[in-house]
C-alpha cells in the first residue's frame, strides 16, 4: 500500500510546528519545513 507524499509532508509540517512551539532552534524548524516541501513536490509516492 503506497503512502502518499502529501501525507508524509503533513507529518513533517506538524513536526516543524511542534518544534516552533517548543522554541527549538530555528534551523531545525526550517529543516522540517524544507523536507515537507521537498517531499510534497516529489513526483513518485513512497512504497511501504
Backbone bond lengths (Angstrom), bond angles and torsions (degrees), N, CA, C in turn:
res aa  C-N    CA-C-N  psi(-1)  N-CA   C-N-CA  omega(-1)  CA-C   N-CA-C  phi
1 X - - - 1.453 - - 1.533 108.66 -
2 X 1.334 117.66 117.73 1.462 119.85 -178.26 1.531 111.88 -71.98
3 X 1.305 113.96 145.96 1.458 121.03 174.30 1.526 106.06 -99.82
4 X 1.304 116.64 127.36 1.454 120.63 -176.72 1.527 110.89 -78.34
5 X 1.316 114.52 141.10 1.453 120.39 -177.35 1.523 112.11 -58.21
6 X 1.311 117.24 -35.28 1.465 120.33 -179.93 1.535 110.65 -61.59
7 X 1.318 117.06 -36.82 1.470 120.94 178.43 1.529 111.26 -66.25
8 X 1.308 116.23 -41.33 1.462 120.33 179.07 1.525 109.79 -68.08
9 X 1.324 116.37 -41.03 1.464 120.73 179.55 1.519 110.98 -60.68
10 X 1.320 117.01 -39.30 1.470 120.31 178.29 1.530 110.51 -61.54
11 X 1.315 116.75 -38.84 1.469 119.88 178.37 1.523 111.15 -63.63
12 X 1.316 117.23 -43.06 1.465 120.22 178.46 1.526 111.60 -66.62
13 X 1.332 117.27 -37.30 1.464 120.36 176.63 1.521 110.76 -64.66
14 X 1.326 116.21 -39.31 1.461 120.70 177.60 1.522 110.83 -64.46
15 X 1.320 116.74 -42.58 1.466 120.46 176.77 1.527 110.57 -60.33
16 X 1.321 116.78 -41.89 1.466 120.50 178.18 1.529 110.52 -61.97
17 X 1.323 116.85 -44.05 1.465 120.84 178.44 1.524 111.47 -60.71
18 X 1.327 116.01 -44.54 1.466 119.84 -179.82 1.523 111.48 -64.35
19 X 1.328 116.97 -40.99 1.466 120.46 178.44 1.524 110.64 -64.50
20 X 1.322 115.42 -37.59 1.461 119.55 179.06 1.531 110.90 -65.61
21 X 1.326 116.32 -41.12 1.468 121.01 177.33 1.520 110.70 -62.52
22 X 1.334 115.94 -37.25 1.470 121.39 179.21 1.529 112.68 -75.36
23 X 1.351 115.72 -1.80 1.457 121.81 -177.94 1.532 110.99 61.03
24 X 1.323 114.92 41.38 1.465 121.33 179.73 1.524 109.84 -73.37
25 X 1.303 114.35 172.84 1.455 121.67 177.74 1.533 108.73 -54.47
26 X 1.333 118.46 125.82 1.475 120.99 -179.13 1.527 113.41 -58.01
27 X 1.327 116.81 -29.43 1.463 119.99 177.55 1.523 110.18 -62.01
28 X 1.321 117.63 -43.63 1.467 120.85 179.63 1.525 111.63 -64.54
29 X 1.325 116.25 -39.87 1.470 120.06 177.73 1.529 109.08 -60.46
30 X 1.325 116.19 -45.71 1.459 121.13 -179.53 1.526 111.51 -63.63
31 X 1.322 117.23 -36.41 1.470 120.71 178.04 1.528 110.55 -61.36
32 X 1.328 116.91 -44.78 1.465 120.07 178.64 1.529 111.31 -64.10
33 X 1.318 116.71 -40.83 1.470 119.59 179.54 1.527 111.05 -66.28
34 X 1.326 116.87 -41.27 1.467 120.07 178.21 1.521 111.37 -66.19
35 X 1.322 117.05 -37.13 1.463 120.59 176.94 1.530 110.25 -62.70
36 X 1.325 116.25 -43.10 1.466 120.16 178.85 1.520 110.72 -60.73
37 X 1.316 116.49 -43.71 1.459 120.86 -179.86 1.532 111.04 -64.16
38 X 1.303 116.36 -44.49 1.466 120.94 -179.42 1.519 111.22 -63.38
39 X 1.315 116.39 -45.34 1.473 120.64 -179.78 1.516 111.07 -64.65
40 X 1.324 116.19 -41.67 1.472 120.19 -179.57 1.538 110.72 -62.59
41 X 1.322 117.22 -35.13 1.452 120.91 -177.36 1.527 113.83 -84.72
42 X 1.318 117.36 -10.81 1.462 120.45 -178.35 1.529 108.95 -70.85
43 X 1.325 116.92 129.86 1.472 119.41 -173.05 1.513 115.83 -73.20
44 X 1.320 118.40 -21.59 1.471 120.77 -174.22 1.530 110.69 -106.84
45 X 1.311 116.62 132.64 1.471 121.81 179.15 1.514 110.32 -74.48
46 X 1.319 115.73 152.21 1.459 121.33 176.01 1.531 108.33 -77.01
47 X 1.309 116.28 149.05 1.472 119.96 178.43 1.518 109.24 -116.40
48 X 1.312 115.10 128.31 1.454 118.85 -176.05 1.493 113.52 -114.38
